[in-house]
Amino acid sequence: MMMATASPDPLTGSLEISVTTVSYGGLYAPLGYCLAAWIQKPDGTHVKDLVVAGYYYWFYLYKWMSASGGDIDDVTEATRHGHGATSSTRDMTNETGDAVQPGTYEFWIEFTEHNGQGVYTSGAITLDGSSSVQADGQETDEFTNFSAVYTP
């Protein structure tokens, strides 16, 4: 007799991404910049946007465009002015509102200060839903203090 294997319980709680952005001296710095932060699976499947800022110029966020197909969930902001510390917290649902399963996820951030490809970086976090987890992202000259914190 075969026993059915139960699928793991979907994740609950929230994920917070924190980062400090630093200008790279683009054409529009320090007046404004476009930014996107999102979650995706390691295979590149887009899960959810955390923030998309600079609506009229987001098409220059090439990494985010490739991951999301240019579809903004529901989180948008005006073009950002001035760099510094920022964070965004979202629940553990995907872009259609369904709870996501335990597993490994990548968290990405990208910004541009000119009419072209800007800078980006990412990190990975593995979630089982049972405890809080913190993971650090890859820091660059333009992204410092980059981390993700999951709270069940």
Backbone as CSV, one residue per row, in Angstrom:
resi,resn,N_x,N_y,N_z,CA_x,CA_y,CA_z,C_x,C_y,C_z
1,MET,0.838,-1.162,0.000,0.000,0.000,0.000,0.895,1.242,0.000
2,MET,0.640,2.168,-0.933,1.427,3.386,-1.009,0.816,4.450,-0.118
3,MET,1.683,5.135,0.608,1.251,6.240,1.454,1.434,7.534,0.661
4,ALA,0.447,8.395,0.748,0.557,9.698,0.087,1.549,10.561,0.858
5,THR,2.360,11.271,0.128,3.309,12.172,0.746,2.663,13.540,0.879
6,ALA,2.633,14.036,2.091,2.030,15.353,2.329,2.986,16.432,1.849
7,SER,2.437,17.424,1.197,3.279,18.551,0.797,3.511,19.427,2.022
8,PRO,4.651,20.122,2.061,4.945,20.955,3.229,3.927,22.091,3.352
9,ASP,3.737,22.543,4.581,2.837,23.672,4.798,3.418,24.909,4.140
10,PRO,2.563,25.728,3.516,3.052,26.974,2.921,3.644,27.882,3.998
11,LEU,4.500,28.780,3.571,5.115,29.727,4.496,4.103,30.769,4.948
12,THR,4.210,31.176,6.172,3.458,32.306,6.704,4.486,33.333,7.154
13,GLY,4.042,34.422,7.709,4.976,35.421,8.211,5.355,36.426,7.146
14,SER,6.565,36.979,7.276,6.983,38.058,6.380,8.475,37.989,6.079
15,LEU,8.850,38.671,5.014,10.248,38.790,4.608,10.567,40.275,4.483
16,GLU,11.625,40.707,5.170,12.067,42.099,5.083,13.426,42.144,4.406
17,ILE,13.526,42.990,3.394,14.788,43.235,2.707,15.256,44.623,3.129
18,SER,16.511,44.721,3.564,17.094,46.004,3.965,18.390,46.220,3.193
19,VAL,18.641,47.473,2.828,19.859,47.801,2.082,20.132,49.297,2.220
20,THR,21.377,49.658,2.080,21.764,51.058,1.948,22.291,51.226,0.531
21,THR,21.668,52.142,-0.214,22.111,52.392,-1.588,23.062,53.584,-1.613
22,VAL,24.029,53.532,-2.537,25.044,54.572,-2.692,25.123,54.917,-4.177
23,SER,25.111,56.184,-4.504,25.165,56.635,-5.895,26.429,56.166,-6.598
24,TYR,26.308,55.859,-7.883,27.482,55.577,-8.707,27.809,56.770,-9.599
25,GLY,27.110,57.905,-9.392,27.412,59.123,-10.134,26.787,59.181,-11.511
26,GLY,25.630,58.528,-11.680,24.936,58.549,-12.959,24.419,59.935,-13.319
27,LEU,23.978,60.096,-14.543,23.530,61.373,-15.084,22.504,62.075,-14.200
28,TYR,21.588,61.328,-13.595,20.506,61.941,-12.821,20.778,61.965,-11.318
29,ALA,21.953,61.518,-10.905,22.302,61.564,-9.479,22.677,62.986,-9.098
30,PRO,22.342,63.468,-7.955,21.551,62.826,-6.911,20.055,63.137,-7.023
31,LEU,19.629,63.681,-8.158,18.237,64.121,-8.294,17.229,62.982,-8.269
32,GLY,17.573,61.837,-8.809,16.600,60.756,-8.802,17.166,59.467,-9.346
33,TYR,16.503,58.400,-8.978,16.881,57.086,-9.490,15.697,56.146,-9.430
34,CYS,15.717,55.144,-10.286,14.697,54.095,-10.328,15.249,52.884,-9.605
35,LEU,14.369,52.167,-8.909,14.806,51.032,-8.111,13.758,49.944,-8.134
36,ALA,14.208,48.703,-8.137,13.305,47.556,-7.975,13.963,46.554,-7.042
37,ALA,13.145,45.943,-6.191,13.586,44.831,-5.348,12.537,43.738,-5.489
38,TRP,12.967,42.494,-5.627,12.031,41.402,-5.865,12.591,40.089,-5.338
39,ILE,11.695,39.110,-5.288,12.034,37.747,-4.877,11.826,36.839,-6.085
40,GLN,12.753,35.903,-6.276,12.585,34.911,-7.331,13.134,33.576,-6.855
41,LYS,12.743,32.508,-7.542,13.283,31.185,-7.271,14.661,31.079,-7.927
42,PRO,15.492,30.150,-7.475,16.813,29.993,-8.091,16.773,29.703,-9.595
43,ASP,15.644,29.156,-10.089,15.533,28.900,-11.526,15.127,30.145,-12.313
44,GLY,14.993,31.287,-11.620,14.650,32.542,-12.275,13.169,32.864,-12.287
45,THR,12.317,32.001,-11.765,10.881,32.260,-11.728,10.579,33.400,-10.767
46,HIS,9.952,34.441,-11.278,9.592,35.608,-10.464,8.527,35.209,-9.450
47,VAL,8.722,35.599,-8.185,7.761,35.295,-7.132,6.960,36.535,-6.757
48,LYS,7.661,37.637,-6.458,6.947,38.819,-5.990,7.865,40.034,-6.012
49,ASP,7.291,41.194,-6.363,8.005,42.457,-6.224,7.899,42.917,-4.783
50,LEU,8.983,43.483,-4.290,8.955,44.113,-2.972,8.730,45.606,-3.117
51,VAL,9.366,46.208,-4.111,9.156,47.617,-4.414,9.609,47.865,-5.857
52,VAL,8.891,48.727,-6.539,9.299,49.215,-7.854,9.113,50.727,-7.793
53,ALA,10.201,51.470,-7.903,10.171,52.925,-7.781,10.652,53.557,-9.078
54,GLY,9.982,54.617,-9.494,10.361,55.295,-10.722,9.594,54.779,-11.912
55,TYR,8.293,54.720,-11.767,7.403,54.073,-12.720,7.696,54.388,-14.182
56,TYR,7.907,55.631,-14.541,8.082,55.962,-15.957,9.418,55.505,-16.531
57,TYR,10.354,55.137,-15.688,11.669,54.738,-16.158,12.056,53.313,-15.761
58,TRP,11.110,52.535,-15.220,11.452,51.192,-14.764,11.907,50.284,-15.898
59,PHE,11.629,50.652,-17.139,12.069,49.803,-18.251,13.589,49.788,-18.387
60,TYR,14.306,50.692,-17.682,15.775,50.650,-17.647,16.291,49.683,-16.590
61,LEU,15.408,49.107,-15.810,15.795,48.105,-14.811,15.783,46.737,-15.496
62,TYR,16.824,46.473,-16.274,16.842,45.321,-17.162,16.770,43.977,-16.437
63,LYS,17.456,43.836,-15.313,17.386,42.576,-14.556,15.964,42.333,-14.066
64,TRP,15.343,43.385,-13.492,13.967,43.243,-13.005,13.016,42.974,-14.172
65,MET,13.196,43.672,-15.290,12.350,43.448,-16.467,12.440,41.993,-16.932
66,SER,13.641,41.445,-16.945,13.828,40.062,-17.370,13.149,39.093,-16.401
67,ALA,13.271,39.367,-15.096,12.691,38.469,-14.093,11.171,38.554,-14.049
68,SER,10.621,39.759,-14.140,9.180,39.969,-13.936,8.385,40.034,-15.221
69,GLY,9.064,40.178,-16.345,8.361,40.391,-17.599,7.785,41.798,-17.697
70,GLY,8.218,42.677,-16.787,7.716,44.055,-16.781,6.369,44.207,-16.110
71,ASP,5.874,43.135,-15.496,4.593,43.193,-14.790,4.824,43.617,-13.350
72,ILE,4.298,44.768,-12.983,4.419,45.256,-11.610,3.293,44.651,-10.795
73,ASP,3.631,44.083,-9.633,2.608,43.523,-8.744,1.649,44.650,-8.351
74,ASP,1.829,45.202,-7.201,0.987,46.327,-6.778,1.765,47.308,-5.929
75,VAL,3.080,47.167,-5.910,3.908,48.004,-5.061,4.704,48.947,-5.954
76,THR,4.326,50.195,-5.997,5.061,51.155,-6.802,5.272,52.434,-6.010
77,GLU,6.294,53.150,-6.381,6.619,54.431,-5.776,7.060,55.370,-6.889
78,ALA,7.083,56.642,-6.560,7.644,57.633,-7.476,9.156,57.436,-7.551
79,THR,9.787,58.102,-8.496,11.238,58.092,-8.587,11.817,58.500,-7.237
80,ARG,12.823,57.793,-6.796,13.435,58.098,-5.500,14.439,59.233,-5.638
81,HIS,14.550,60.007,-4.558,15.490,61.132,-4.517,16.397,60.948,-3.316
82,GLY,17.689,60.879,-3.549,18.650,60.706,-2.472,18.798,59.250,-2.071
83,HIS,20.016,58.839,-1.886,20.310,57.465,-1.488,20.401,57.357,0.021
84,GLY,20.426,56.136,0.522,20.553,55.877,1.946,19.901,54.558,2.299
85,ALA,19.648,54.381,3.594,19.058,53.132,4.083,17.590,53.052,3.685
86,THR,17.167,51.860,3.277,15.774,51.615,2.914,15.440,50.157,3.211
87,SER,14.161,49.887,3.408,13.739,48.502,3.618,12.320,48.331,3.107
88,SER,11.954,47.096,2.882,10.610,46.757,2.434,10.244,45.405,3.032
89,THR,9.030,45.312,3.564,8.556,44.073,4.175,7.288,43.621,3.463
90,ARG,7.225,42.346,3.132,6.045,41.785,2.470,5.708,40.435,3.073
91,ASP,4.448,40.039,2.912,4.029,38.712,3.386,4.569,37.637,2.447
92,MET,4.393,36.411,2.836,4.964,35.290,2.089,3.968,34.732,1.074
93,THR,3.495,35.619,0.220,2.647,35.213,-0.891,3.343,35.581,-2.188
94,ASN,2.889,34.973,-3.278,3.446,35.318,-4.577,2.629,36.464,-5.185
95,GLU,2.908,36.792,-6.427,2.250,37.938,-7.055,0.752,37.740,-7.281
96,THR,0.278,36.492,-7.200,-1.161,36.244,-7.347,-1.857,36.061,-6.005
97,GLY,-1.085,36.186,-4.903,-1.673,36.095,-3.576,-1.647,34.715,-2.952
98,ASP,-1.069,33.731,-3.643,-0.968,32.380,-3.096,0.249,32.274,-2.179
99,ALA,0.107,31.535,-1.078,1.229,31.325,-0.155,2.335,30.551,-0.860
100,VAL,3.592,30.923,-0.585,4.726,30.235,-1.195,5.166,29.076,-0.310
101,GLN,5.802,28.113,-0.926,6.258,26.902,-0.245,7.651,27.112,0.358
102,PRO,7.998,26.337,1.378,9.368,26.377,1.902,10.360,26.076,0.785
103,GLY,11.551,26.625,0.916,12.584,26.390,-0.079,13.584,27.519,-0.099
104,THR,14.406,27.524,-1.123,15.415,28.564,-1.291,14.884,29.619,-2.250
105,TYR,15.084,30.862,-1.874,14.650,32.002,-2.677,15.806,32.979,-2.823
106,GLU,15.826,33.673,-3.949,16.804,34.735,-4.173,16.122,36.076,-3.961
107,PHE,16.826,37.005,-3.341,16.335,38.370,-3.214,17.280,39.278,-3.996
108,TRP,16.685,40.108,-4.840,17.426,40.948,-5.782,17.090,42.415,-5.554
109,ILE,18.045,43.284,-5.915,17.806,44.721,-5.929,18.603,45.309,-7.087
110,GLU,18.016,46.321,-7.712,18.637,46.966,-8.876,18.234,48.431,-8.872
111,PHE,19.155,49.318,-9.257,18.769,50.708,-9.497,19.585,51.290,-10.632
112,THR,19.042,52.344,-11.230,19.752,53.076,-12.271,19.566,54.566,-12.062
113,GLU,20.624,55.316,-12.367,20.616,56.779,-12.279,20.821,57.410,-13.659
114,HIS,20.703,56.632,-14.709,20.844,57.149,-16.067,19.927,56.341,-16.978
115,ASN,19.852,56.719,-18.226,18.969,56.029,-19.171,19.658,54.787,-19.728
116,GLY,19.840,53.800,-18.874,20.491,52.560,-19.263,20.654,51.652,-18.066
117,GLN,21.290,50.498,-18.307,21.517,49.518,-17.240,22.269,50.149,-16.090
118,GLY,21.752,49.954,-14.897,22.410,50.450,-13.703,23.182,49.334,-13.018
119,VAL,22.998,49.238,-11.711,23.716,48.261,-10.898,22.724,47.348,-10.198
120,TYR,23.168,46.143,-9.861,22.283,45.186,-9.206,23.117,44.207,-8.398
121,THR,22.439,43.535,-7.479,23.062,42.492,-6.685,21.972,41.588,-6.132
122,SER,22.379,40.485,-5.519,21.389,39.541,-5.003,21.942,38.764,-3.818
123,GLY,21.076,37.986,-3.223,21.430,37.080,-2.147,20.459,35.918,-2.179
124,ALA,20.674,34.938,-1.332,19.783,33.782,-1.268,19.451,33.484,0.186
125,ILE,18.231,32.998,0.396,17.779,32.641,1.732,16.970,31.354,1.636
126,THR,17.219,30.428,2.565,16.492,29.163,2.599,15.531,29.183,3.779
127,LEU,14.253,28.935,3.478,13.193,29.054,4.477,12.485,27.725,4.661
128,ASP,12.328,27.306,5.928,11.538,26.116,6.200,10.259,26.458,6.957
129,GLY,10.102,27.710,7.348,8.882,28.164,7.996,8.843,27.980,9.493
130,SER,9.830,27.305,10.059,9.764,26.995,11.488,10.465,28.007,12.374
131,SER,11.384,28.785,11.819,12.127,29.728,12.643,12.560,30.939,11.821
132,SER,12.946,31.987,12.539,13.456,33.193,11.888,14.788,32.886,11.216
133,VAL,15.011,33.524,10.077,16.240,33.322,9.320,16.719,34.669,8.812
134,GLN,18.032,34.911,8.882,18.623,36.096,8.278,19.689,35.654,7.299
135,ALA,19.740,36.300,6.153,20.768,36.011,5.150,21.292,37.327,4.608
136,ASP,22.593,37.387,4.376,23.201,38.579,3.815,23.316,38.441,2.308
137,GLY,23.049,39.557,1.618,23.220,39.595,0.184,24.636,40.001,-0.176
138,GLN,24.960,39.883,-1.446,26.279,40.274,-1.948,26.389,41.797,-1.928
139,GLU,27.338,42.334,-1.162,27.516,43.779,-1.091,28.437,44.255,-2.201
140,THR,28.165,45.476,-2.671,28.973,46.111,-3.713,29.234,47.542,-3.260
141,ASP,29.907,48.326,-4.089,30.113,49.730,-3.754,28.789,50.482,-3.646
142,GLU,27.777,50.049,-4.390,26.487,50.745,-4.426,25.440,50.151,-3.493
143,PHE,25.678,48.951,-2.962,24.733,48.284,-2.059,25.491,47.788,-0.829
144,THR,25.192,48.374,0.327,25.810,47.932,1.572,24.716,47.556,2.566
145,ASN,25.110,46.864,3.613,24.158,46.430,4.640,22.953,45.734,4.014
146,PHE,23.202,44.870,3.062,22.154,44.209,2.280,21.800,42.884,2.937
147,SER,20.542,42.747,3.376,20.144,41.509,4.042,18.657,41.244,3.870
148,ALA,18.296,40.008,4.147,16.901,39.582,4.159,16.648,38.907,5.503
149,VAL,15.490,39.212,6.115,15.112,38.597,7.385,13.722,38.034,7.246
150,TYR,13.588,36.723,7.490,12.304,36.055,7.478,11.833,35.908,8.920
151,THR,10.571,36.277,9.172,9.948,36.116,10.478,8.669,35.310,10.304
152,PRO,8.601,34.110,10.948,7.385,33.292,10.779,6.154,33.926,11.429
